[in-house]
């Protein structure tokens, strides 16, 4: 998401930073390139035009033109305006009792999955959510929500298959909710391929009856130019209070995120990145502006890691690393922690500068199947072999390959890389450098503070040494 826009803006600002003195001509050229970048990213024309005008007004100020680093000043102006365009400060949900949330949007936007993701998130935050399946046109949606609700451990109200009156279902659902312990009720409504009058009228009747605190528009990040009309139609019909952008991990150009917020004036409250039920995150405009400008989002990365990694386990691993103690048992623990993190490519994309070096990484760098094969090799070792890898000679290697269903060359490669990694970790100087690089993770359990360092140098140091 935003990768094409990020690459284009990076080139523009790199050229701007290299100019010794900023002139009207420099600024005009840069703004022209920025405008084209925004339009290519599917940002609505009027939004792009107003955005460029706001930057131009501030970039032409005397303080900028006379500053020591005017190029850097203009980048900061762009960042601040972008964060403002995306919504300024993060906006949470209104959960004042009776807390009811109505999800609406086009068919295929991901409403049902988002309903379950939101329920799980609220549950993890200490709320007691309930889910109501009210998509009466797609029976599979009711079954899907029931299944996802079970995964999330959240009760789900499912209507009769023959029911067709959404208000009647909502009334019965509220009566059912009174028999359950709850604090929040989430209604998953029907969608359409196109917005039509029937859908609008049905939503209006349902909205009027439910009287939700929050009416969230669930929109596919790949919607493009259509995003503006979709957002306006739903806002006019039921008065949306916020937006949830789904499929943010895809290859969409990202203009929907910029356009919908500007056109409706309603905040983007959450973003969905990935298919797993726990992959719904708060939307922070400033952090997203950082990501678009290639500055990464270390805070979000740390939050995601901290929510999935046990602090005691992390401390134990780091302690053994720092002492130069590392065997295949430790290696298995590390792999389990990495597997808990889910999509590693998505997580790594939050690191500053990752977009610049991702093309240098091999295609299999984030392949979960490769990790499974590696795990199978380690599990085929005896306890003594895991503790003392140096005893694994030719005959043992052949046995391990046969036992794990892999090739001998894969076993040899793993042992070679493990040996190099172990050697590096036993070198105080190299370990100090590595821990210094990793120190920028700040809030990650067991990590110290400090700057992020140069990601490119860190990746070069790891290249060929880590078997997964």
Secondary structure by P-SEA (a helix, b strand, c coil): caaaaaaaaaaaaaaaaacccccaaaaaaaaaaaaaaaaaacccaaaaaaaaaaaaaaaacccccccccaaaaaaaaaaaaaaaaacccbbbbcccccbbbbbbbcccccaaaaaaaaaaaaaaaccbbbbbbcccccaaaaaaaaaaaaaacbbbbbcccccccaaaaaaaaaaaaaaccccbbbbbbbbcccccaaaaaaaaaaaaaaccccbbbbbccccccaaaaaaaaaaaaccccbbbbccccccccccccccccccccccccbbbcccccccbbbbbaaaaaaaaaccccaaaaaaaaaacccaaaaaaaaaaaaaccccaaaaaaaaaaaaaaccaaaaaaacccccccccccccccccaaaaaaaaaaaaacccccccccccccaaaaaaaaaaacccaaaaaaaaaaaaaaaaaaacaaaaaaaaaaaccccccccccccccccaaaaaaaacccccc
